[in-house]
Amino acid sequence: MAGNGLEVLTEPKAVQPPAETRSARPAASAKTATEAAPTTRRRRNRKETGERPVVERFFLATPTASGDTPSLGREIASEGEAIVEAFKAGVNFYVVLEFRPRAEISSSRDPVLKKEAIKSSTLSS
């Protein structure tokens, strides 16, 4: 290349180490500056949201009940007991949530219907 008086210098290429094998999960040090750290999500508990806990009630189906209309039989104290008793009797069981409707006046002066959970105090056996 001596014809134009300019000399082109080429630098020898640096030897690069062989590429590392990638695992399914990148190492913590491999994070780039553009990657955001994972955020943790916190669940609100019922006290923070102002909701009252809903009480579930468990009932065995009557043995002669058809699948069209639920027919509630004996009330059971817990879900575990309801599963066992329903299995023994060869029937289904139902979970019932009871609510009371109440009206509140919103800021736009319109009534808003809300539901309020009913807390069961006794079980009928």
Backbone bond lengths (Angstrom), bond angles and torsions (degrees), N, CA, C in turn:
res aa  C-N    CA-C-N  psi(-1)  N-CA   C-N-CA  omega(-1)  CA-C   N-CA-C  phi
1 M - - - 1.440 - - 1.524 109.44 -
2 A 1.179 114.97 45.91 1.447 118.72 -175.98 1.516 111.80 -99.98
3 G 1.261 121.97 10.98 1.449 122.67 -175.67 1.506 114.78 -81.09
4 N 1.349 120.80 -33.06 1.461 122.09 -174.01 1.521 112.91 -105.87
5 G 1.232 120.31 0.37 1.442 123.52 178.33 1.526 113.72 83.77
6 L 1.312 118.24 -4.08 1.473 121.76 177.70 1.518 108.97 -98.39
7 E 1.243 113.56 137.40 1.446 118.23 -179.40 1.527 108.85 -111.25
8 V 1.264 117.89 128.29 1.462 121.96 179.53 1.511 107.91 -97.32
9 L 1.294 114.64 121.16 1.459 119.79 177.77 1.521 109.02 -99.51
10 T 1.243 117.28 130.62 1.465 121.21 175.80 1.507 108.08 -111.44
11 E 1.291 114.54 134.24 1.463 119.17 178.46 1.514 108.42 -91.26
12 P 1.297 116.31 140.87 1.465 117.65 177.05 1.533 109.62 -67.40
13 K 1.300 115.22 141.09 1.474 119.73 179.89 1.524 109.43 -71.91
14 A 1.337 113.42 137.85 1.458 118.74 178.23 1.514 109.30 -73.14
15 V 1.287 115.75 143.18 1.453 120.61 178.69 1.518 108.17 -76.46
16 Q 1.332 115.69 123.79 1.470 120.60 179.77 1.513 109.31 -97.28
17 P 1.339 116.22 143.51 1.470 118.60 178.41 1.528 109.12 -66.92
18 P 1.323 117.08 154.43 1.467 119.70 179.16 1.531 110.60 -61.38
19 A 1.327 115.72 148.04 1.467 121.02 -178.81 1.519 109.89 -63.50
20 E 1.332 114.75 138.21 1.458 119.83 179.55 1.519 109.16 -76.83
21 T 1.295 115.15 149.58 1.457 118.11 176.30 1.512 108.14 -74.61
22 R 1.294 115.05 137.85 1.464 119.57 -178.92 1.514 110.16 -92.30
23 S 1.313 114.17 139.16 1.448 119.05 174.45 1.522 107.68 -93.50
24 A 1.288 116.32 172.36 1.461 120.31 179.97 1.514 111.20 -65.88
25 R 1.314 116.38 -22.80 1.452 120.67 -177.76 1.524 108.64 -123.85
26 P 1.352 118.61 121.11 1.456 118.70 -178.94 1.526 111.64 -69.04
27 A 1.313 115.02 152.37 1.458 120.24 179.46 1.521 109.64 -69.29
28 A 1.316 116.88 156.78 1.458 121.44 -178.15 1.519 111.29 -63.30
29 S 1.330 117.30 -30.44 1.459 120.48 -178.99 1.521 111.70 -76.69
30 A 1.328 118.08 -12.16 1.457 121.77 -177.43 1.522 112.72 -84.79
31 K 1.326 118.62 1.73 1.455 121.03 -179.89 1.512 110.37 -69.89
32 T 1.302 115.18 138.79 1.460 119.19 177.55 1.514 109.32 -91.58
33 A 1.318 114.80 169.10 1.464 119.56 -178.68 1.520 111.54 -68.92
34 T 1.339 117.04 -22.58 1.464 119.40 -178.71 1.523 112.40 -81.45
35 E 1.330 117.79 -17.00 1.464 120.00 179.19 1.520 109.88 -76.44
36 A 1.296 115.72 133.32 1.463 120.22 178.20 1.519 109.05 -87.15
37 A 1.291 115.79 146.62 1.459 120.67 176.01 1.517 108.30 -69.18
38 P 1.326 117.72 143.52 1.460 119.07 -179.89 1.525 110.67 -64.62
39 T 1.305 115.30 137.12 1.458 119.67 179.10 1.517 109.09 -92.68
40 T 1.295 115.75 147.49 1.449 119.86 177.31 1.513 108.39 -96.50
41 R 1.311 115.79 140.09 1.454 120.48 179.19 1.506 108.51 -104.30
42 R 1.301 115.09 133.91 1.454 120.54 -178.28 1.520 108.38 -107.67
43 R 1.309 115.61 131.83 1.461 119.99 177.40 1.514 109.51 -83.63
44 R 1.303 114.53 141.87 1.465 118.93 175.17 1.514 108.67 -83.08
45 N 1.296 115.50 136.78 1.453 116.40 174.86 1.524 108.65 -87.98
46 R 1.295 116.98 168.47 1.462 121.20 -173.75 1.524 112.84 -62.83
47 K 1.327 117.74 -28.76 1.465 120.22 -179.95 1.520 110.86 -66.67
48 E 1.329 117.16 -36.49 1.456 120.74 -179.35 1.528 111.68 -71.40
49 T 1.325 117.38 -35.41 1.453 120.10 -177.45 1.520 112.16 -85.92
50 G 1.307 118.05 -11.85 1.455 121.64 178.71 1.524 113.44 82.06
51 E 1.326 117.71 7.53 1.458 120.61 -179.97 1.523 109.68 -83.35
52 R 1.311 114.62 141.49 1.454 118.97 172.90 1.515 108.15 -86.45
53 P 1.314 117.87 146.38 1.461 118.77 178.73 1.526 110.46 -65.98
54 V 1.307 115.87 137.58 1.456 121.26 179.15 1.516 108.27 -85.39
55 V 1.301 116.51 132.10 1.458 121.68 179.99 1.519 108.26 -92.28
56 E 1.319 115.56 124.97 1.456 120.87 176.46 1.518 108.58 -91.24
57 R 1.316 115.31 138.60 1.461 120.73 175.21 1.515 107.53 -119.05
58 F 1.327 116.80 143.05 1.456 122.12 -173.13 1.523 109.21 -118.16
59 F 1.319 115.77 131.02 1.460 122.47 -179.25 1.515 110.03 -130.62
60 L 1.342 115.73 141.14 1.455 120.25 171.49 1.521 108.21 -80.95
61 A 1.315 116.21 146.79 1.462 120.07 174.49 1.521 107.99 -77.36
62 T 1.319 116.82 150.90 1.466 119.00 175.61 1.524 107.60 -72.38
63 P 1.330 117.51 144.50 1.472 120.48 -176.34 1.521 114.15 -59.49
64 T 1.316 118.10 -26.44 1.463 120.73 -177.67 1.516 112.16 -95.05
65 A 1.313 118.27 6.66 1.468 121.45 -175.81 1.520 110.82 -72.04
66 S 1.332 115.02 137.39 1.460 119.38 173.44 1.521 107.65 -88.34
67 G 1.314 117.99 166.73 1.447 121.30 -178.34 1.515 113.47 -76.38
68 D 1.338 118.47 -6.80 1.463 121.20 -176.49 1.520 112.28 -74.72
69 T 1.317 117.03 -49.10 1.459 121.52 -177.10 1.523 108.99 -121.96
70 P 1.334 117.44 126.79 1.464 118.44 178.52 1.529 111.03 -64.27
71 S 1.305 115.41 135.27 1.452 121.58 177.01 1.523 106.99 -123.91
72 L 1.320 115.56 107.94 1.461 120.22 -175.36 1.512 111.07 -81.17
73 G 1.304 115.30 133.07 1.456 121.42 176.49 1.513 109.78 -105.38
74 R 1.320 115.46 -130.37 1.463 122.25 -176.32 1.524 111.29 -70.54
75 E 1.350 116.75 139.60 1.461 121.29 176.70 1.525 109.06 -85.71
76 I 1.350 115.06 139.00 1.452 122.62 -178.33 1.525 108.01 -114.92
77 A 1.325 117.51 148.27 1.468 122.12 -172.71 1.524 114.36 -71.76
78 S 1.338 119.25 -36.99 1.461 120.28 -175.74 1.522 110.19 -138.22
79 E 1.328 115.21 165.82 1.460 119.96 -179.49 1.523 111.38 -66.43
80 G 1.313 116.59 -40.45 1.459 119.91 178.84 1.518 112.49 -60.26
81 E 1.332 115.65 -45.41 1.466 119.85 178.06 1.525 110.68 -64.86
82 A 1.335 117.19 -37.62 1.462 120.87 179.99 1.521 111.01 -63.87
83 I 1.335 116.96 -40.08 1.463 120.36 178.55 1.523 110.33 -63.21
84 V 1.330 116.30 -46.34 1.466 120.62 -178.48 1.528 110.63 -64.73
85 E 1.336 116.80 -48.15 1.466 120.46 -178.19 1.527 111.71 -64.54
86 A 1.334 116.89 -38.48 1.466 119.76 178.57 1.523 110.48 -66.68
87 F 1.327 117.03 -37.94 1.459 120.83 177.63 1.519 110.75 -64.77
88 K 1.346 116.83 -45.20 1.469 121.02 179.77 1.522 111.44 -61.21
89 A 1.347 115.97 -41.73 1.469 120.15 -176.52 1.525 112.20 -84.11
90 G 1.329 117.16 -12.87 1.461 119.60 -179.74 1.524 112.32 72.66
91 V 1.330 116.74 31.81 1.474 121.15 -179.93 1.527 109.55 -125.32
92 N 1.302 116.13 170.64 1.469 121.35 173.88 1.517 109.42 -84.02
93 F 1.327 115.88 169.49 1.455 119.01 170.77 1.512 108.67 -132.13
94 Y 1.318 115.91 156.71 1.461 123.02 -177.36 1.518 109.96 -118.31
95 V 1.340 114.99 146.15 1.459 122.19 173.49 1.526 105.75 -111.04
96 V 1.323 116.11 124.55 1.459 121.24 -176.96 1.527 109.49 -117.06
97 L 1.326 115.60 132.50 1.459 122.41 173.84 1.518 106.37 -112.71
98 E 1.316 117.26 129.44 1.462 121.50 -176.39 1.525 109.58 -110.17
99 F 1.343 115.39 132.09 1.460 121.45 -179.88 1.526 109.71 -131.12
100 R 1.319 115.03 154.69 1.466 122.58 174.18 1.530 106.41 -115.61
101 P 1.329 118.27 126.75 1.470 119.02 177.85 1.526 110.41 -76.71
102 R 1.324 115.92 145.00 1.466 119.94 175.02 1.520 108.19 -142.87
103 A 1.307 115.97 150.83 1.461 121.62 -178.50 1.519 109.84 -105.93
104 E 1.316 116.12 137.82 1.460 123.12 175.19 1.522 107.31 -125.71
105 I 1.309 116.36 150.17 1.450 120.73 176.45 1.527 107.69 -94.51
106 S 1.337 116.55 124.36 1.457 120.53 -179.26 1.523 110.43 -82.28
107 S 1.326 116.26 176.49 1.458 121.03 -179.16 1.526 111.76 -64.80
108 S 1.330 117.55 -22.94 1.465 120.57 178.01 1.531 111.43 -90.27
109 R 1.324 116.55 12.87 1.467 124.63 177.59 1.527 113.13 67.96
110 D 1.320 118.17 15.09 1.452 122.15 176.00 1.520 109.07 -94.72
111 P 1.327 116.94 143.19 1.470 117.88 176.95 1.530 110.33 -73.00
112 V 1.317 115.28 139.14 1.453 122.05 177.27 1.523 106.98 -121.23
113 L 1.332 115.84 125.00 1.458 120.09 178.91 1.521 109.35 -88.28
114 K 1.320 115.24 131.55 1.465 121.86 178.69 1.513 108.09 -128.21
115 K 1.338 115.43 163.25 1.464 119.71 177.51 1.516 109.79 -111.24
116 E 1.320 114.69 143.01 1.459 121.92 179.64 1.521 107.37 -122.43
117 A 1.315 116.55 127.33 1.455 121.35 -177.91 1.522 110.48 -68.27
118 I 1.313 115.37 139.73 1.459 122.27 176.89 1.520 107.33 -96.04
119 K 1.304 115.40 130.16 1.459 120.05 178.65 1.520 108.10 -96.17
120 S 1.308 115.65 120.17 1.459 121.34 -179.35 1.521 109.36 -77.66
121 S 1.326 116.87 128.76 1.453 119.53 -178.74 1.532 112.18 -97.13
122 T 1.331 116.54 -30.62 1.464 118.70 -179.98 1.507 109.54 -134.63
123 L 1.306 115.99 154.80 1.440 122.32 175.81 1.520 108.88 -107.66
124 S 1.325 115.78 135.37 1.471 118.38 176.27 1.508 108.59 -90.89
125 S 1.311 117.02 129.24 1.479 119.87 -178.58 1.477 111.18 -114.15
